[in-house]
């Protein structure tokens, strides 16, 4: 056995890279990580002060201006989530395995951690303020010209989500929307999305990124929250949700009673919706005219 295969730092690096690259809901374009450097263990609490809006007054050169104390609200970001992995690598299996056993094993562990974290963050979008919830929507999966009844197009959903954020005075910069694969398929039926002139990009899939539409960076994920059995299409800006995550410990040690390595790791994290007005949602059911033959 090569001693290089047993250096803990190598195992840690092998999991951190794919973990960060595969996040959708946890990536910086969806949530902010402003407080990530302030955690060290599960149970840590970050105290966050939210500043209220200053009063805007009318100026009169003959009247003294009014100076006020800023109002603030104290909130907490609690690092109360923890997930771990632990597996044994037998020396015989390692010798017989083709390829890079270390990278493959840690890549699968990283995916498992990512999947759990993404689902946790996705669940926070159910907390959007009432005015930003479009409610139940039936989306037609076909050419928008053929829409009838109460169905609307996927593109129309994005437009209405954008409008809801506008009404809440949410900044336009950095807006994103996370959609399901089925919603993405319906969206791709619409030339307003598929045309590079409208979508603004010809980039291929990257971290779930499938282009731009209706002022949003469009991301696709299988981890959307469900409400009443419908996918919760989730839009917003990174400033609405704060997320902190840390691969707290990755250990590689020899099994005492077997010829094998043990590798285990712990990921601690927490997230909170600090600004409910900064997200908007729609509970979408896809009305498809296509059927499997």
VOGU-3710 file (C-alpha; in Angstrom, 3 decimals, decimal comma):
1> xxxxxxxxxx> 0,000/0,000/0,000  1,352/3,445/-0,940  1,537/5,768/2,062  0,379/8,631/-0,199  -3,048/7,038/-0,455  -3,445/7,341/3,305  -2,693/11,045/3,903  -5,851/12,609/5,441  -5,357/15,918/3,574  -5,614/14,096/0,262
11> xxxxxxxxxx> -8,910/12,547/1,256  -10,224/15,935/2,446  -9,290/17,623/-0,840  -10,875/14,792/-2,804  -14,267/15,456/-1,210  -14,228/19,257/-0,971  -13,822/19,991/-4,686  -16,755/17,912/-6,000  -18,897/18,963/-3,002  -18,602/22,656/-3,816
21> xxxxxxxxxx> -18,911/22,249/-7,591  -22,135/20,229/-7,494  -24,273/22,422/-5,242  -27,301/24,117/-6,847  -29,265/25,624/-3,960  -26,058/26,046/-1,958  -24,047/27,917/-4,565  -23,203/31,624/-4,080  -25,556/32,753/-6,862  -28,514/31,407/-4,834
31> xxxxxxxxxx> -27,540/31,956/-1,187  -24,967/34,131/0,529  -22,209/32,704/2,713  -21,381/35,932/4,568  -21,049/34,211/7,937  -19,362/30,954/6,945  -16,026/31,897/8,515  -17,653/32,219/11,945  -18,469/28,543/12,526  -16,275/25,774/13,861
41> xxxxxxxxxx> -18,608/23,112/15,211  -22,184/21,901/15,187  -24,272/23,943/17,607  -22,500/27,224/16,876  -24,763/30,283/16,668  -24,028/33,342/14,566  -25,800/36,498/15,793  -26,867/38,590/12,811  -28,074/42,195/13,070  -30,524/43,347/10,402
51> xxxxxxxxxx> -30,689/47,124/9,927  -34,025/48,841/9,233  -34,560/51,447/6,510  -33,682/55,053/7,475  -36,534/57,561/7,270  -36,360/59,799/4,199  -37,409/63,379/4,930  -38,131/66,450/2,800  -35,346/69,015/2,965  -36,010/72,652/3,792
61> xxxxxxxxxx> -32,986/74,925/4,061  -34,704/76,901/6,847  -35,419/73,838/9,031  -33,013/71,639/10,992  -32,811/68,076/9,759  -33,874/65,224/12,055  -31,269/62,684/13,131  -32,630/59,293/14,144  -31,208/56,128/15,630  -31,276/53,237/13,210
71> xxxxxxxxxx> -33,619/50,422/14,171  -32,152/46,956/14,150  -33,368/43,432/14,622  -31,282/40,630/16,048  -31,582/37,213/14,406  -29,606/34,012/14,710  -28,116/31,622/12,188  -27,816/28,314/14,021  -25,445/25,625/12,758  -27,745/22,817/13,801
81> xxxxxxxxxx> -27,372/20,369/10,907  -24,760/17,645/10,599  -24,275/14,803/8,127  -21,511/12,221/8,042  -20,140/9,430/5,922  -17,958/6,498/6,920  -16,717/3,619/4,816  -14,091/0,896/4,829  -11,690/0,268/1,958  -10,220/-3,221/2,040
91> xxxxxxxxxx> -6,634/-3,503/0,822  -7,566/-6,371/-1,518  -10,344/-4,329/-3,140  -8,028/-1,351/-3,522  -5,387/-3,402/-5,312  -7,919/-5,001/-7,662  -9,815/-1,773/-8,437  -9,089/0,013/-11,703  -8,693/3,774/-11,759  -8,414/6,235/-8,872
101> xxxxxxxxxx> -10,180/4,516/-5,984  -9,738/7,534/-3,675  -11,321/10,081/-6,037  -14,224/7,794/-6,943  -15,101/7,028/-3,328  -14,877/10,626/-2,164  -16,768/11,882/-5,198  -19,707/9,649/-4,265  -19,516/10,804/-0,637  -19,447/14,440/-1,776
111> xxxxxxxxxx> -22,549/13,892/-3,916  -24,404/12,385/-0,964  -23,558/15,345/1,274  -24,475/17,832/-1,457  -27,811/16,172/-2,106  -28,803/16,375/1,551  -27,704/20,017/1,923  -29,500/21,063/-1,263  -32,789/19,541/-0,092  -32,426/21,315/3,256
121> xxxxxxxxxx> -31,936/24,741/1,656  -34,733/24,116/-0,876  -37,141/23,611/2,015  -36,572/27,194/3,190  -38,362/28,558/0,113  -41,710/27,540/1,574  -41,261/30,578/3,857  -41,801/33,221/1,155  -44,116/36,034/2,196  -47,734/35,552/1,103
131> xxxxxxxxxx> -47,642/38,298/-1,535  -44,758/36,513/-3,276  -46,509/33,146/-3,529  -48,216/32,612/-6,888  -50,026/29,540/-5,577  -51,029/26,571/-7,743  -50,188/26,930/-11,436  -50,790/24,539/-14,347  -48,007/24,772/-16,946  -48,547/23,565/-20,491
141> xxxxxxxxxx> -45,718/21,357/-21,784  -45,918/22,112/-25,488  -45,910/24,920/-28,026  -47,257/28,047/-26,222  -49,460/28,740/-29,278  -51,501/25,628/-28,372  -52,317/26,679/-24,792  -55,983/26,549/-23,797  -58,077/26,611/-20,654  -56,371/27,552/-17,395
151> xxxxxxxxxx> -52,879/26,480/-18,490  -50,104/29,038/-18,866  -46,622/28,785/-20,323  -43,505/28,150/-18,274  -42,159/31,477/-19,488  -45,245/33,260/-18,101  -44,520/31,764/-14,670  -41,060/33,337/-14,749  -42,507/36,686/-15,764  -44,985/36,626/-12,858
161> xxxxxxxxxx> -42,277/35,604/-10,379  -40,168/38,507/-11,616  -43,154/40,816/-11,166  -43,673/39,612/-7,580  -40,057/40,448/-6,726  -40,418/43,843/-8,395  -43,483/44,620/-6,263  -41,477/43,708/-3,150  -38,712/46,158/-4,221  -36,176/43,349/-4,506
171> xxxxxxxxxx> -32,972/44,313/-6,378  -32,879/43,101/-9,980  -29,191/42,259/-9,845  -28,440/38,602/-9,197  -31,961/37,254/-9,596  -32,183/33,493/-10,112  -34,886/30,874/-10,421  -34,514/27,154/-9,695  -36,791/24,918/-11,759  -37,467/21,206/-12,099
181> xxxxxxxxxx> -36,381/19,137/-15,115  -40,051/18,938/-16,215  -40,423/22,718/-15,996  -37,153/23,131/-17,909  -38,541/20,893/-20,670  -41,692/23,034/-20,895  -39,564/26,177/-20,939  -37,519/24,835/-23,840  -40,704/24,675/-25,932  -40,743/28,472/-25,918
191> xxxxxxxxxx> -38,616/30,454/-28,379  -38,395/33,283/-25,879  -36,092/31,000/-23,884  -34,363/28,914/-26,535  -33,279/31,876/-28,666  -29,803/33,002/-27,608  -30,871/36,554/-28,404  -33,472/36,335/-25,633  -31,773/34,012/-23,158  -28,565/36,032/-23,256
201> xxxxxxxxxx> -26,257/33,029/-23,184  -25,236/29,967/-25,150  -23,472/28,302/-22,178  -24,035/24,612/-21,607  -25,148/23,127/-18,300  -22,912/24,296/-15,446  -23,882/23,901/-11,767  -27,452/23,524/-12,968  -27,216/26,719/-15,066  -29,263/26,446/-18,266
211> xxxxxxxxxx> -29,408/30,078/-19,366  -31,242/33,322/-18,700  -34,891/34,283/-19,056  -37,257/36,977/-17,751  -34,462/38,666/-15,751  -33,485/35,378/-14,085  -30,455/33,122/-14,181  -32,212/29,774/-14,671  -30,974/26,746/-12,713  -32,336/23,208/-12,773
221> xxxxxxxxxx> -32,484/20,821/-9,819  -34,213/17,627/-8,726  -34,301/18,876/-5,135  -37,102/21,427/-5,288  -39,417/21,383/-2,283  -42,895/19,994/-2,909  -46,139/21,575/-1,735  -49,321/19,576/-2,227  -47,430/17,204/-4,517  -46,355/20,077/-6,805
231> xxxxxxxxxx> -42,812/21,268/-7,437  -42,092/24,595/-5,757  -40,437/26,685/-8,465  -38,193/28,983/-6,418  -36,873/32,440/-7,343  -34,999/35,111/-5,454  -31,731/36,916/-4,795  -28,686/35,653/-2,841  -29,208/38,181/-0,042  -32,435/36,514/1,120
241> xxxxxxxxxx> -30,955/33,278/2,502  -27,720/32,888/4,444  -25,943/29,535/4,389  -22,864/28,351/6,247  -21,233/24,981/5,711  -17,978/23,387/6,725  -16,443/19,998/6,110  -15,573/19,832/9,792  -13,517/16,683/9,831  -12,181/14,125/7,382
251> xxxxxxxxxx> -10,238/11,272/8,934  -8,370/8,354/7,439  -7,270/5,608/9,809  -6,222/1,989/9,685  -8,688/-0,699/10,718  -7,162/-2,484/13,732  -8,587/-5,932/13,046  -8,588/-5,938/9,233  -6,259/-5,037/6,391  -8,264/-1,996/5,452
261> xxxxxxxxxx> -8,539/1,773/5,656  -11,434/3,548/7,322  -12,419/6,953/5,973  -15,028/9,115/7,675  -16,086/12,718/7,450  -18,484/15,209/9,015  -20,208/18,151/7,336  -21,844/20,747/9,587  -24,096/23,477/8,260  -27,040/25,752/8,801
271> xxxxxxxxxx> -29,173/28,107/6,727  -31,855/30,692/7,401  -34,289/32,787/5,381  -33,548/36,276/6,727  -35,524/38,247/4,127  -38,757/36,455/3,076  -39,576/39,306/0,685  -36,450/38,380/-1,293  -37,870/35,113/-2,646  -40,927/34,215/-4,729
281> xxxxxxxxxx> -42,469/30,825/-5,466  -45,011/29,004/-7,615  -46,487/25,547/-6,994  -46,342/24,038/-10,464  -48,016/21,025/-12,037  -47,011/20,189/-15,606  -49,840/19,525/-18,082  -48,198/17,390/-20,743  -49,683/16,349/-24,067  -46,962/13,764/-24,540
291> xxx> -47,223/10,149/-23,463  -44,743/7,286/-23,474  -45,453/4,712/-26,154
//
